[in-house]
């Protein structure tokens, strides 16, 4: 079951004092959650907890996962490019090639170069 994700500001959520939680019991609190979707439990009018349904919690996790997907994809692409460049160091002739580059004089042709061209 997919719920639309709606995140309200803490001040906009229905409230119940902690004493009502004790007085009404868990079933009473869950009736409020079933009716309103979530409820803020307060102590001396200060928010202490938010109780929400398991479906609402799962919807939040799915939305967070979907929001993070582009960053994960970009990181995976960057990691693959790094690994591909780093794999050159695993070649059998990597040491010889590195020594050859380090022993050769720089060929700048009057240009200052810093870093790669990508």
C-alpha positions as CSV (number, residue, x, y, z in Angstrom):
1,X,0.0,0.0,0.0
2,X,1.5,3.3,-1.0
3,X,0.7,6.4,0.9
4,X,1.3,9.9,-0.4
5,X,4.1,11.5,1.5
6,X,3.0,14.6,3.3
7,X,5.3,16.0,5.9
8,X,3.8,18.7,8.1
9,X,5.6,21.1,10.4
10,X,5.6,19.9,14.0
11,X,3.4,22.8,15.0
12,X,0.8,21.7,12.4
13,X,0.4,18.2,13.8
14,X,-2.4,17.2,16.2
15,X,-1.2,17.1,19.8
16,X,-1.9,15.0,22.8
17,X,-0.4,15.5,26.3
18,X,1.6,12.6,27.8
19,X,-1.0,12.4,30.5
20,X,-3.7,11.5,27.9
21,X,-1.4,8.7,26.6
22,X,-1.4,7.3,30.1
23,X,-5.1,7.9,30.6
24,X,-6.3,6.7,27.2
25,X,-3.7,3.9,26.8
26,X,-2.0,2.7,23.6
27,X,-5.3,1.9,21.9
28,X,-6.6,5.5,22.5
29,X,-3.4,6.9,21.0
30,X,-3.5,4.6,18.0
31,X,-7.2,5.7,17.4
32,X,-5.8,9.3,17.1
33,X,-3.0,8.1,14.8
34,X,-5.5,6.2,12.6
35,X,-7.7,9.3,12.4
36,X,-5.1,12.0,11.9
37,X,-2.1,10.0,10.6
38,X,0.3,11.1,13.3
39,X,0.2,12.8,16.7
40,X,2.7,14.8,18.7
41,X,3.0,13.8,22.3
42,X,3.7,16.8,24.6
43,X,4.9,17.2,28.1
44,X,4.0,20.6,29.6
45,X,3.1,21.7,26.1
46,X,6.6,20.9,24.8
47,X,6.8,18.3,22.0
48,X,8.5,15.2,23.1
49,X,7.7,12.6,20.4
50,X,5.8,12.0,17.2
51,X,3.8,8.8,16.8
52,X,2.9,7.8,13.3
53,X,1.7,4.7,11.6
54,X,4.1,2.1,10.3
55,X,2.8,2.8,6.7
56,X,3.6,6.5,7.2
57,X,7.1,5.6,8.5
58,X,7.7,3.3,5.5
59,X,6.5,6.1,3.1
60,X,9.1,8.5,4.7
61,X,11.9,5.9,4.3
62,X,10.9,5.3,0.6
63,X,10.9,9.0,-0.1
64,X,14.3,9.5,1.5
65,X,15.7,6.6,-0.5
66,X,14.3,8.0,-3.7
67,X,15.7,11.4,-2.9
68,X,19.1,10.0,-2.3
69,X,19.2,7.8,-5.4
70,X,20.7,10.5,-7.7
71,X,23.6,11.2,-5.3
72,X,24.2,7.4,-5.0
73,X,24.3,7.1,-8.8
74,X,26.7,10.1,-9.1
75,X,29.0,8.6,-6.4
76,X,28.9,5.2,-8.1
77,X,29.9,6.8,-11.4
78,X,32.7,8.7,-9.8
79,X,33.9,5.6,-8.0
80,X,33.9,3.6,-11.2
81,X,36.0,6.3,-13.0
82,X,38.4,6.4,-10.1
83,X,38.8,2.6,-10.0
84,X,39.4,2.6,-13.8
85,X,42.2,5.1,-13.5
86,X,43.6,3.4,-10.5
87,X,43.6,0.1,-12.3
88,X,46.5,1.3,-14.4
89,X,48.7,0.9,-11.3
90,X,47.9,-2.8,-11.3
91,X,49.4,-3.4,-14.8
92,X,52.6,-5.4,-14.9
93,X,54.6,-2.5,-16.4
94,X,53.1,0.2,-14.1
95,X,56.4,0.7,-12.2
96,X,58.5,0.9,-15.4
97,X,56.0,3.4,-17.0
98,X,56.0,5.6,-13.8
99,X,59.8,5.6,-13.7
100,X,59.9,6.6,-17.4
101,X,57.6,9.5,-16.8
102,X,59.4,10.7,-13.7
103,X,62.8,10.4,-15.4
104,X,61.8,12.3,-18.5
105,X,62.0,16.1,-18.6
106,X,58.7,17.9,-18.6
107,X,57.4,18.9,-22.0
108,X,55.2,22.0,-21.3
109,X,55.8,23.8,-24.6
110,X,55.4,27.1,-22.9
111,X,52.1,26.2,-21.2
112,X,51.4,25.8,-17.6
113,X,49.4,22.6,-16.9
114,X,47.8,21.6,-13.7
115,X,45.7,18.4,-13.2
116,X,44.0,16.3,-15.7
117,X,42.2,17.5,-18.8
118,X,38.8,16.1,-17.6
